[in-house]
Amino acid sequence: MTSNDAWKRLLDDYEAGRAKPDSLDRLLEWDAQCQLIGDLRGRSVLDVGCGNGSKAVEMAVSGASSVIGIDVAGQFVTPPDGLDVHLHQGDLSELDSHPALIGRRFDVITVLMALGYARDVNATLKAIRGLLQPGGCLVIARAHPIRFAVERAEQQGIPLGEAYHQSTPVTYRAGWNDEVTLTHRAETFATMINDLVGAGFYVDEILEPQLSQEARERYPHKQAWLSRYVGVILLRARLLDECRAPAR
């Protein structure tokens, strides 16, 4: 099963899990993503790997002037009347040829928990760079690289550092549906940053969100998972040629 086929099968389970009161997306991820995205009023947005499009709709409700969502599954919510939201089926590995994106530029591009499934991460980032307006930003959310290192260390009985630096792809059962297996490239902090720099970006902020004390007490099972696997990492990037050395 390819990553695209797996995601098409998983989408309903993923969205059902994300909607639960104790989902990490509801408890910490979406708030942190919004923090990096910033004020959307009057800004155009491209949401790559948008799932069912519900976050694209939320961004339009928050004031974005227009939002385009792209997802391989093609199973979308219906945007409310009056919002400029357009959801299209498409592969994040083929953004530079998608008809809805040709000739377009966006103030904000988000890739939330999807970039790791690109066939060629660097090529996808370069395509995204060509879609970003000068002065715009790219917000990426990814599984924390320590998570898969811990899983490998436990499965293979090897030291954490050795597991962290293994370069072979990661294969694991999806948490939303144990019958579906996902495979993608293993990441380190270095590969994440180097991919962005190689595609013409620089990183201006990184977040590693954690639960509030109230949420820790209310959902101890989620805190136990975070204590073991760290969680997610979020990066905001901007065009490298807009980075200027400080004046002396």
FIGU-361097 format. One record per residue (C-alpha): residue in three letters; residue number from 0; x negated, y, z. Coordinates in nm, 4 decimals, padded with zeros to 6 digits. Example, Ala and Ser with C-alpha at 12.3 -4.5 7.8 and 13.67 -1.06 7.14 Angstrom:
2
<r Ala,0,<-01.2300,-00.4500,00.7800>> <r Ser,1,<-01.3670,-00.1060,00.7140>> 
***
This chain:
248
<r Met,0,<00.0000,00.0000,00.0000>> <r Thr,1,<-00.1440,00.3386,-00.0980>> <r Ser,2,<-00.1414,00.6352,00.1418>> <r Asn,3,<00.1362,00.7918,-00.0650>> <r Asp,4,<00.3501,00.4774,-00.0448>> <r Ala,5,<00.2863,00.4509,00.3285>> <r Trp,6,<00.3902,00.8108,00.3864>> <r Lys,7,<00.7102,00.7705,00.1853>> <r Arg,8,<00.7973,00.4749,00.4065>> <r Leu,9,<00.6972,00.6579,00.7244>> <r Leu,10,<00.8584,00.9969,00.6756>> <r Asp,11,<01.1915,00.9244,00.8437>> <r Asp,12,<01.0189,00.7591,01.1400>> <r Tyr,13,<00.7714,01.0468,01.1666>> <r Glu,14,<01.0391,01.3153,01.1655>> <r Ala,15,<01.2481,01.1194,01.4181>> <r Gly,16,<00.9460,01.0922,01.6466>> <r Arg,17,<00.8590,01.4603,01.6037>> <r Ala,18,<01.2135,01.5585,01.7070>> <r Lys,19,<01.1967,01.3772,02.0420>> <r Pro,20,<01.1713,01.6007,02.3520>> <r Asp,21,<00.8407,01.4392,02.4516>> <r Ser,22,<00.6709,01.4543,02.1105>> <r Leu,23,<00.3312,01.6202,02.1171>> <r Asp,24,<00.4393,01.8304,01.8210>> <r Arg,25,<00.7168,01.9841,02.0311>> <r Leu,26,<00.5131,02.0012,02.3503>> <r Leu,27,<00.1946,02.1607,02.2204>> <r Glu,28,<00.1095,02.1266,01.8503>> <r Trp,29,<00.3660,02.3544,01.6858>> <r Asp,30,<00.3079,02.6361,01.9344>> <r Ala,31,<-00.0666,02.6166,01.8722>> <r Gln,32,<-00.0120,02.6066,01.4959>> <r Cys,33,<00.2073,02.9170,01.5177>> <r Gln,34,<-00.0619,03.0908,01.7229>> <r Leu,35,<-00.3160,03.0442,01.4449>> <r Ile,36,<-00.0680,03.1230,01.1670>> <r Gly,37,<00.0183,03.4546,01.3304>> <r Asp,38,<00.2804,03.7071,01.2264>> <r Leu,39,<00.4521,03.5870,00.9102>> <r Arg,40,<00.6720,03.8879,00.8448>> <r Gly,41,<00.6521,03.9775,00.4759>> <r Arg,42,<00.3946,03.7086,00.3980>> <r Ser,43,<00.4087,03.4304,00.1409>> <r Val,44,<00.3409,03.0762,00.2611>> <r Leu,45,<00.2445,02.7436,00.1052>> <r Asp,46,<00.2993,02.4424,00.3326>> <r Val,47,<00.0981,02.1489,00.1941>> <r Gly,48,<00.2134,01.8079,00.3163>> <r Cys,49,<00.5304,01.9665,00.4529>> <r Gly,50,<00.7097,01.6424,00.5480>> <r Asn,51,<01.0834,01.6998,00.5278>> <r Gly,52,<01.0321,02.0765,00.5045>> <r Ser,53,<01.1669,02.1692,00.8469>> <r Lys,54,<00.8562,02.3661,00.9422>> <r Ala,55,<00.8654,02.5473,00.6092>> <r Val,56,<01.2189,02.6528,00.6979>> <r Glu,57,<01.1081,02.7626,01.0458>> <r Met,58,<00.8372,02.9793,00.8928>> <r Ala,59,<01.0941,03.1460,00.6685>> <r Val,60,<01.3204,03.2059,00.9694>> <r Ser,61,<01.0182,03.3662,01.1416>> <r Gly,62,<01.0019,03.6272,00.8661>> <r Ala,63,<00.7953,03.4846,00.5811>> <r Ser,64,<00.8975,03.6503,00.2551>> <r Ser,65,<00.8802,03.3205,00.0664>> <r Val,66,<00.7794,02.9636,00.1457>> <r Ile,67,<00.6924,02.6758,-00.0839>> <r Gly,68,<00.6586,02.3277,00.0619>> <r Ile,69,<00.4885,02.0371,-00.1139>> <r Asp,70,<00.5162,01.6765,00.0031>> <r Val,71,<00.4641,01.3436,-00.1696>> <r Ala,72,<00.7733,01.1799,-00.0161>> <r Gly,73,<01.0202,01.4243,-00.1703>> <r Gln,74,<01.2757,01.3725,00.1089>> <r Phe,75,<01.3694,01.7226,00.2194>> <r Val,76,<01.6110,01.9087,00.4426>> <r Thr,77,<01.8404,02.1591,00.2733>> <r Pro,78,<01.7193,02.5143,00.3498>> <r Pro,79,<01.9873,02.7503,00.4846>> <r Asp,80,<02.1375,03.0014,00.2457>> <r Gly,81,<01.9573,03.3323,00.2309>> <r Leu,82,<01.6067,03.1965,00.2849>> <r Asp,83,<01.3491,03.1964,00.0051>> <r Val,84,<01.2336,02.8374,00.0633>> <r His,85,<01.1562,02.5953,-00.2172>> <r Leu,86,<01.0577,02.2353,-00.1449>> <r His,87,<00.8912,02.0250,-00.4141>> <r Gln,88,<00.7674,01.6691,-00.4394>> <r Gly,89,<00.3963,01.6587,-00.5117>> <r Asp,90,<00.0618,01.5056,-00.4185>> <r Leu,91,<-00.1773,01.7174,-00.2106>> <r Ser,92,<-00.4564,01.5688,-00.4235>> <r Glu,93,<-00.3083,01.7301,-00.7366>> <r Leu,94,<-00.2270,02.0834,-00.6230>> <r Asp,95,<-00.4111,02.2519,-00.9083>> <r Ser,96,<-00.1729,02.0968,-01.1611>> <r His,97,<00.1590,02.1248,-00.9773>> <r Pro,98,<00.4030,02.3301,-01.1902>> <r Ala,99,<00.5422,02.5201,-00.8902>> <r Leu,100,<00.1946,02.6482,-00.7991>> <r Ile,101,<00.0489,02.7476,-01.1350>> <r Gly,102,<-00.0327,03.1178,-01.1309>> <r Arg,103,<00.0689,03.1564,-00.7652>> <r Arg,104,<-00.1292,03.2957,-00.4700>> <r Phe,105,<-00.0268,03.2832,-00.1036>> <r Asp,106,<-00.1036,03.4860,00.2067>> <r Val,107,<-00.0941,03.1800,00.4314>> <r Ile,108,<-00.1529,02.8150,00.3465>> <r Thr,109,<-00.0884,02.5440,00.6048>> <r Val,110,<-00.1985,02.1807,00.5943>> <r Leu,111,<-00.0602,02.0280,00.9127>> <r Met,112,<-00.1716,01.6692,00.9834>> <r Ala,113,<-00.1997,01.5895,00.6119>> <r Leu,114,<-00.5482,01.6737,00.4827>> <r Gly,115,<-00.7036,01.3422,00.5846>> <r Tyr,116,<-00.4859,01.1605,00.3305>> <r Ala,117,<-00.6276,01.3475,00.0310>> <r Arg,118,<-00.8163,01.1266,-00.2111>> <r Asp,119,<-01.0980,01.3827,-00.2171>> <r Val,120,<-01.0815,01.6287,00.0730>> <r Asn,121,<-01.3329,01.8682,-00.0787>> <r Ala,122,<-01.1490,01.8804,-00.4120>> <r Thr,123,<-00.8196,01.9467,-00.2332>> <r Leu,124,<-00.9779,02.2282,-00.0302>> <r Lys,125,<-01.1199,02.3839,-00.3466>> <r Ala,126,<-00.7732,02.3739,-00.5047>> <r Ile,127,<-00.6324,02.5399,-00.1937>> <r Arg,128,<-00.9005,02.8072,-00.2124>> <r Gly,129,<-00.7786,02.8970,-00.5608>> <r Leu,130,<-00.4248,02.9382,-00.4259>> <r Leu,131,<-00.5153,03.1699,-00.1356>> <r Gln,132,<-00.4757,03.5444,-00.1649>> <r Pro,133,<-00.7741,03.7628,-00.0725>> <r Gly,134,<-00.7387,03.8402,00.2960>> <r Gly,135,<-00.5259,03.5313,00.3512>> <r Cys,136,<-00.5800,03.2391,00.5849>> <r Leu,137,<-00.5717,02.8600,00.5782>> <r Val,138,<-00.4467,02.6777,00.8888>> <r Ile,139,<-00.5323,02.3092,00.9235>> <r Ala,140,<-00.4165,02.0660,01.1925>> <r Arg,141,<-00.5885,01.7284,01.2145>> <r Ala,142,<-00.6180,01.4326,01.4466>> <r His,143,<-00.9104,01.4951,01.6799>> <r Pro,144,<-01.2187,01.3041,01.5519>> <r Ile,145,<-01.2818,01.1693,01.9012>> <r Arg,146,<-00.9481,00.9850,01.8858>> <r Phe,147,<-01.0544,00.7390,01.6183>> <r Ala,148,<-01.4005,00.7016,01.7693>> <r Val,149,<-01.2408,00.5906,02.0962>> <r Glu,150,<-01.0170,00.3424,01.9139>> <r Arg,151,<-01.3107,00.1974,01.7210>> <r Ala,152,<-01.5256,00.1745,02.0322>> <r Glu,153,<-01.2505,-00.0164,02.2112>> <r Gln,154,<-01.1719,-00.2462,01.9179>> <r Gln,155,<-01.5321,-00.3289,01.8293>> <r Gly,156,<-01.6862,-00.3181,02.1760>> <r Ile,157,<-01.9496,-00.0639,02.0721>> <r Pro,158,<-02.0688,00.2629,02.2324>> <r Leu,159,<-01.8585,00.5715,02.1694>> <r Gly,160,<-02.1405,00.7552,01.9924>> <r Glu,161,<-02.1930,00.4680,01.7497>> <r Ala,162,<-01.8195,00.4525,01.6758>> <r Tyr,163,<-01.8038,00.8302,01.6253>> <r His,164,<-02.0722,00.8236,01.3562>> <r Gln,165,<-01.9371,00.5277,01.1594>> <r Ser,166,<-01.8623,00.6458,00.8051>> <r Thr,167,<-01.6370,00.3620,00.6907>> <r Pro,168,<-01.2653,00.4518,00.6558>> <r Val,169,<-01.0390,00.4313,00.9587>> <r Thr,170,<-00.7490,00.1843,00.9405>> <r Tyr,171,<-00.4784,00.1744,01.2061>> <r Arg,172,<-00.1108,00.1037,01.2606>> <r Ala,173,<00.1033,00.4156,01.2448>> <r Gly,174,<00.2429,00.5098,01.5826>> <r Trp,175,<00.5822,00.5939,01.4336>> <r Asn,176,<00.6225,00.2514,01.2691>> <r Asp,177,<00.3934,-00.0367,01.3660>> <r Glu,178,<00.4753,-00.2187,01.0418>> <r Val,179,<00.2918,00.0465,00.8385>> <r Thr,180,<-00.0883,00.0637,00.8248>> <r Leu,181,<-00.2693,00.3872,00.7377>> <r Thr,182,<-00.6225,00.4264,00.6064>> <r His,183,<-00.8228,00.7445,00.5628>> <r Arg,184,<-01.1754,00.8791,00.5829>> <r Ala,185,<-01.3431,00.8916,00.9221>> <r Glu,186,<-01.4217,01.2450,01.0390>> <r Thr,187,<-01.6738,01.4133,01.2642>> <r Phe,188,<-01.6781,01.7789,01.3625>> <r Ala,189,<-01.9605,01.8267,01.1133>> <r Thr,190,<-01.7704,01.6803,00.8180>> <r Met,191,<-01.4647,01.8921,00.8982>> <r Ile,192,<-01.6629,02.2159,00.9028>> <r Asn,193,<-01.8928,02.1250,00.6146>> <r Asp,194,<-01.5947,02.0387,00.3934>> <r Leu,195,<-01.4519,02.3850,00.4533>> <r Val,196,<-01.7816,02.5642,00.3933>> <r Gly,197,<-01.8462,02.3582,00.0805>> <r Ala,198,<-01.5070,02.4626,-00.0561>> <r Gly,199,<-01.5728,02.8329,00.0057>> <r Phe,200,<-01.4247,02.8943,00.3527>> <r Tyr,201,<-01.5485,02.9949,00.6935>> <r Val,202,<-01.3771,02.9063,01.0209>> <r Asp,203,<-01.2742,03.1998,01.2379>> <r Glu,204,<-01.0885,03.0163,01.5160>> <r Ile,205,<-01.0532,02.6620,01.6501>> <r Leu,206,<-00.7965,02.5341,01.9001>> <r Glu,207,<-00.7788,02.2053,02.0903>> <r Pro,208,<-00.4371,02.2438,02.2586>> <r Gln,209,<-00.3483,02.0615,02.5781>> <r Leu,210,<-00.0289,02.0238,02.7791>> <r Ser,211,<00.0857,02.2822,03.0278>> <r Gln,212,<00.0877,02.1769,03.3923>> <r Glu,213,<00.4676,02.1562,03.3814>> <r Ala,214,<00.4585,01.9262,03.0766>> <r Arg,215,<00.1881,01.7097,03.2341>> <r Glu,216,<00.4064,01.6508,03.5363>> <r Arg,217,<00.7213,01.5937,03.3320>> <r Tyr,218,<00.5632,01.3636,03.0720>> <r Pro,219,<00.2748,01.1787,03.2420>> <r His,220,<00.2652,00.9180,02.9635>> <r Lys,221,<00.1780,01.1911,02.7146>> <r Gln,222,<-00.0935,01.3265,02.9417>> <r Ala,223,<-00.2316,00.9738,02.9754>> <r Trp,224,<-00.2537,00.9483,02.5950>> <r Leu,225,<-00.4280,01.2876,02.5693>> <r Ser,226,<-00.6697,01.1988,02.8470>> <r Arg,227,<-00.7710,00.8923,02.6485>> <r Tyr,228,<-00.7668,01.0229,02.2910>> <r Val,229,<-00.8108,01.4032,02.3300>> <r Gly,230,<-00.5300,01.4999,02.0881>> <r Val,231,<-00.5499,01.7256,01.7842>> <r Ile,232,<-00.7777,01.9957,01.6554>> <r Leu,233,<-00.6595,02.3070,01.4698>> <r Leu,234,<-00.8745,02.5299,01.2518>> <r Arg,235,<-00.8042,02.8650,01.0903>> <r Ala,236,<-01.0225,02.9405,00.7890>> <r Arg,237,<-01.0699,03.2372,00.5590>> <r Leu,238,<-01.2464,03.2951,00.2292>> <r Leu,239,<-01.6221,03.2740,00.2703>> <r Asp,240,<-01.6938,03.5637,00.0374>> <r Glu,241,<-01.4939,03.7888,00.2722>> <r Cys,242,<-01.7265,03.7064,00.5614>> <r Arg,243,<-01.9649,03.9941,00.6213>> <r Ala,244,<-02.2672,04.0113,00.8450>> <r Pro,245,<-02.2227,04.2615,01.1294>> <r Ala,246,<-02.3708,04.6041,01.0719>> <r Arg,247,<-02.7035,04.6702,01.2464>> 
***
